[in-house]
Amino acid sequence: MNSQNKAIQITENVFKKLKLEPGKSELYYARWIKNEMKREGAEKEAFSIIVASGKRSALVHGHASRKKIDPGDVVMLDFGASYKGYKADLTRTYFLNKPTKLQKKIYELVLKAQKAAIKKIKAGVKCKEVDNAARKAIADSGFGKFFVHTTGHGVGKRIHQPPKISMRNNNILLEGQVITIEPGIYLKKWGIRIEDMVKVTKNGCKVLTRVPK
């Protein structure tokens, strides 16, 4: 197992052990995640841990606060381990109660956009084509203005490194590159993002992260 795959495995193990409960703060979970990653063998966290609940889940970078998680909250978790200098980066969004019809619709739309982008990935494809695949899926459903960031980025020894998966990047994907695919929709009262790490191959790609969605 190479160092980046180990960083991914550590991150996945912590995601799988995590149990969200109302009444505990975002900071409580950020500290718990940090400690669990170290227990699993991480050198440190790859970046500042995002735990964003309720309205704060509508923030693109909702770093953990003292806010306590409420029973009906949407909770966004974005974190990754660093192992021998290599980083992991993974986002999941959870519902503490049964999601509303709109929440379910948006979640399924974000997942559809992610799948569309992943389907587009292979060596030789322009980065902007991957971004456009995700962006089109969301725009076609009328929520384009709520997808406010790029679709992804490279990740290796740096958490954000080339290539940028953006609408203006004409550079092509290269075999062996590891990138994230992380479309999101951010409404007034909550937001949803799903992020996975993907390795570019000659004829397609391999999704490296396997935490349930």
Rosetta blueprint (number, residue, H / E / L):
1 M L
2 N L
3 S H
4 Q H
5 N H
6 K H
7 A H
8 I H
9 Q H
10 I H
11 T H
12 E H
13 N H
14 V H
15 F H
16 K H
17 K H
18 L L
19 K L
20 L L
21 E L
22 P L
23 G L
24 K L
25 S E
26 E H
27 L H
28 Y H
29 Y H
30 A H
31 R H
32 W H
33 I H
34 K H
35 N H
36 E H
37 M H
38 K H
39 R H
40 E L
41 G L
42 A L
43 E L
44 K E
45 E E
46 A L
47 F L
48 S L
49 I L
50 I E
51 V E
52 A E
53 S E
54 G H
55 K H
56 R H
57 S H
58 A H
59 L L
60 V L
61 H L
62 G L
63 H E
64 A L
65 S L
66 R L
67 K L
68 K E
69 I L
70 D L
71 P L
72 G L
73 D L
74 V E
75 V E
76 M E
77 L E
78 D E
79 F E
80 G L
81 A E
82 S E
83 Y E
84 K L
85 G L
86 Y E
87 K E
88 A L
89 D L
90 L E
91 T E
92 R E
93 T E
94 Y E
95 F E
96 L L
97 N L
98 K L
99 P L
100 T L
101 K H
102 L H
103 Q H
104 K H
105 K H
106 I H
107 Y H
108 E H
109 L H
110 V H
111 L H
112 K H
113 A H
114 Q H
115 K H
116 A H
117 A H
118 I H
119 K H
120 K H
121 I L
122 K L
123 A L
124 G L
125 V L
126 K E
127 C H
128 K H
129 E H
130 V H
131 D H
132 N H
133 A H
134 A H
135 R H
136 K H
137 A H
138 I H
139 A H
140 D L
141 S L
142 G L
143 F L
144 G H
145 K H
146 F H
147 F L
148 V L
149 H L
150 T L
151 T L
152 G E
153 H E
154 G E
155 V L
156 G L
157 K L
158 R L
159 I L
160 H L
161 Q E
162 P E
163 P E
164 K E
165 I E
166 S L
167 M L
168 R L
169 N L
170 N L
171 N L
172 I E
173 L L
174 L L
175 E L
176 G L
177 Q L
178 V E
179 I E
180 T E
181 I E
182 E L
183 P L
184 G E
185 I E
186 Y E
187 L L
188 K L
189 K L
190 W L
191 G E
192 I E
193 R E
194 I L
195 E E
196 D E
197 M E
198 V E
199 K E
200 V E
201 T L
202 K L
203 N L
204 G L
205 C E
206 K E
207 V E
208 L L
209 T L
210 R L
211 V L
212 P L
213 K L
